[in-house]
Amino acid sequence: MQAAAMRRFPHVPAGTGETYNVIGELLTLKVTNAETDGAFTVIELQAQPGGGPPLHTHPSSESFTILEGEFEFTGLACSKPYSFRALPGDTIFIPARAPHTYKAVGDVPGKTLLVLTPGTEMEQFFAEAGVRVTPGVPVPSGPPDIPGLLAAGQKHGVAFLGAGM
């Protein structure tokens, strides 16, 4: 019998991890693609009420588990939009390249645990399109850099669809 390789498990305590502000959302890397040998990425996503991306696609599949607040998800079926609300404890799976969007709805910020499969290009997109957040330093505010966001999206396979950009 072959012995299992000994290696320390990654441990990211609550409130820590590499965080990026991407169009007003805070995305904290909890488990990186490098740590999973390219299998997946785990991110804690926080969105203010009304916050969320425009309709988009990307090469990674996504699984959202709602932790706090309420989100509205929108997808396309036969080129027609449909929407539903998700509450704490709900899990939503979005296949790779499926057009989708979401936003935090209600009066409180939303928080979700996001698993990207595989996630490499999305980690790169967040790092390039976002602004690195440093603990103890106020989160940058102001309008997002839309041309920079679009350029980073094109480079990493993220396509923004229709109006809203």
N, C-alpha and C positions, 0 to 999 in steps of 0.2 A: 504494500500500500504506500502511495506517495504522500509525503507530509505536506500539509498546507503551508503556504508561504506566511511567515509572520510579518505583520505590518500594523502599525497603529491606525486606528479608525479616525477619520476626520471628525472633529467636534467643534461646532460653531455655537458658542453660547448665545442665548437670547440677547437681542439688541446689538449683535456684532455681525460682521461680514462686510465684504466690499460692496458699497452702496453707490448707485447712480441715480440721478434725477433725469428722467427721460420724459419730456413733455409734461412735467408736473407730477409724474408718478415716481415713487421711490422703489427701486428694485435692488434688493439685497441678495447677493450671491451667498447661498448657504452651503451648497455642494457643487463644485465646478465640474465641467466636462472632463478636465484633466484628471480630477480625483476619481472619476468613474471609468477611466480608460476609454472615453468617448461615448459612453452609453447614454448618459442623461445629465441634466443640470437641474438643480433645485433652487428656486428663488422665492423669497418672501416679497410680495408686491403690496404696496400701500397706495391707495388712490383717494384723493379728496372727493367730496360729493361733486358729481358732475364730471369727474376726471376719467379719462380713458382714451385710447388711441382711435384714430379714424379707421374705417373699414380697410382691412389689409389681409395679405397672405404672407406666408413664409414657409421654408422647407421643413421646419420642425413641427412635430405634433405637440399639442399642449394639453395638460390636465390641470384644471383649477380645482382646488378644494377651498371653499369659502370659510374663512375663520371668523371674520367680524364684518358687520355691516351687510349691505345688500347690493347686488350687482345685477345689471340687465345685460344679457348677452344677445347679440344679433348675428344671424347667419343668412345665407342665401340658399334657397331650395328652388330649383328650376328658374333661376334668375330673379326670384321674388324674395324680398326680405321677410324674415320671421324673427320674433323676439320672445324671450322668456326671462323671468326673474329667478335669481338664485340667492338662497339664504344660508346662514352659517350651518355647516355640516353637509351642504350640497356639493357634489363633484360634477364637473363638466369636462368632457373630452372633446377636443377639436382636432380632427385629423390634419396631417401635413397638407399645406397648400389650400385648405378650405378658407374661403372668404369669411371673415368674422370681425367683430368688434365687441367691446364691452364698456360699461361705464358704471361707476359707483353711483348708486341712487339713494335717496333718503337724505337725512340730516347729519349723518355721521360718516367719517371716513370708512372705506372698505379695506379689508385685508384678506389676502388669499395666499395659499401656498401653491406655487406654480411649478410643475415639472415639465421640462422641455426635453423631447426625445428626438434627436440626440442633443441638440442645444448649442453646439459649437458656434454656428454662425450667429445665433441670437446673443450669446455672450459677447461676441465681437461687435455686433451692432450696438448693444447697450453701452459698451465701453467707448465706442466712437461717437455715437449720436447723443449720449448723455453727458452730464456734468458730474464728476466724481464728488461725492458728499463726504466730508471729513467730520468725524464725531466731534461735537462741541462747537462746530462752526455752523452758523445759520444756513439753511438750505437756500441755494440761489433762487431768486425769483425773476420774473420778467418773461417776455414772450419767448417761445422756443425758436431756435434757429431752423426754420423750415427748410431752406436750401441745404443746410448741413444734414438735416434729418433725411431728406430725400436722397442725397448723395450716399450717405452711409447705408440707407436701405437698399439702394441699387447695388452697392458693392457686396452686401451680405445676403442678398436674395429676398429682402423684405419689399413687397410691392404695396403701395398705398393706392386704393381704388376710389374713383369718383371724387365728389366734392368733399370739402372739409379740410383740405390741406392748403 
